């Protein structure tokens, strides 16, 4: 007597997708992974420095943060307009740079709140 396979649930599909992404990341090239990590860290560094620069230069940190948010939104709009399939290395670098900047702006918001 053979056992029938279980129905594929959303959780099983999610688990398979996450494991596929992690394995692809581990099997990926060092060039792609290191470029993505560097872009993330450079975005974080740039976000921290730009908000600090505008604070001391202009004295208006909220305006600097607003400008960064508008810039990030423009990058997201351009990406969705031009990219339809799997992103290339340039788009991965651009996305990670954007994520680093957003993280820096959110961290700056927490600094302002405390």
N, C-alpha and C positions, 0 to 999 in steps of 0.2 A: 504494500500500500504506500503510494507516494504522497507526499505532503504538498498541498497546493501553495504557491507563493502568496505572501500577504499582499494586500493592496498597498500601493505606494501612497503614503500619506504626505502631507505638506512638510511635516517634520523630517521624514526620511529624505525627501527631495532637498530640503534645506541642508541637512547633514551631508548629503552627497555633494552638493554644490560647494559648501565650505571646505570639505576635504579636498575637492578637486582644485579649488583656488589655492589652498595651502601647499598642495603638492606641486602645482604649477609654479608657485613662487619659489619653492625649494629647488626645483629642477631648472628654473630660469637661468639666464646668463648673468654673470657677475656684473657685466656692464650695465645691464638694465636695472638691476637691484641697487647697485651703488649709485647710479645716477638718480634714481628715484629717492633714495635716502638723503643724498646730498641736496637735492632740490627741496626736500622737506625741511631740512635743517637750515638751509640758506633762507628759505621763506620765513622761518621762525626768527632768525637773526635780523632779517630785513624788517619784519613787522615790529619787532621790539625797538629797533633803532629809529625807524621812521616816526613812530609815535613819540619817542623821547625827543627826537630832533624838532618835530613840530611843536612840542610842548615848550621847549626852550626858545625856539626861534620866533614863534608866533604867540605862544601862550595859550593856544586853543587846542587842547588835546581832543575834544569831541569833534572838531572839524577835521582833524587828521584821521580819526577813526572813521568818520563818515566818508571821507574820500577813499579810504581803503576798501570800505564795504561796497561803494559804488564801483570801484575798479574790479573787485572780485566778482560782482554781479555781471559786469560786462564780459569778463572772461568766461563765465558760465554760459552766458547767452551765445557768445561766439562759438564755444565748443559744441553746444547742442545744435547750432545751425550748420556747422561744417562737418561734424563727425557723425557718421551713421553706423559704422561697424566697430571692429576692435581697435582701440586707440594705439597709435604708434608711440615710440619713445618720446617724441617731442611733446605730445599731449599728456603723457604720464608725468613728465617733468613739470609741465605747466600746472597740472592738477595738484601735484605734491607741493609745489611752490605756493599755490593758492591755499592749500590746507594749512601749511605752515603759517601763512600770514593771518588766516582766520583764527588759528589757535593763539597767536600772539595778541590779536585784538581782543579775544575773549579773556585771555589772561590779564590784559591791561584793564579790562572792565572790572575784573575781580579786584585788581589793585585799587581802582578808583572807589570801589564800594567799601573797602576796609579802611 
